[in-house]
Amino acid sequence: MIPRVGEPVDRNRRYRIRPGAYAVLVRNGEVLLTHQQEPHPEFQLPGGGIDPGEATIPALHREILEETGWRAGRLTRLGAFRRFTFMPEYDLWAEKICHVYLGRPSLQTGRPLEVGHSAIWTNPQLAVEMVGNEGDRLFLKKLFR
């Protein structure tokens, strides 16, 4: 069973399942986060939605590069969480199934490709406090308690 985090399910609302992959990327004792400016400013684990027909690991590599400008290696699955949320950028209520991996940033290719994203390095304890959703926080706490 995948643990649920965040807001309770609204039984009167229809949710679309939205699978995604996210990474805890650690290098030299620091964690790489992405800061997303829109639709509201938030620190997050790098990652995002898995497009139809796309496999999980290639989607994660794509999202990491888009949001941070880094390539990553040594990805190991840590687990998953799910949350029910509104996604204003898609005008969609979603049940997000979030697969979380541990990895190591291997090469910085440049700036983030996605507009409004910034790559942020921070210490693990501060990362726990910075991330904007409980699922990201859950996995960071498990790794760095």
Buried (B, 14 or more C-beta within 10 A) or exposed (E): EEEBBBEEEEEEEEBEEBBBBBBBBBBEEBBBBBBBEEEEEBBBBBBBBBEEEBEBBEBBBBBBBBBBBBBBEEBEEBBBBBBBBEBEEEEEBBBBBBBBBBBBBEEEEEEBEBEEBBBBBBEBEBBBEBBBBBBBBBBBBEBBE
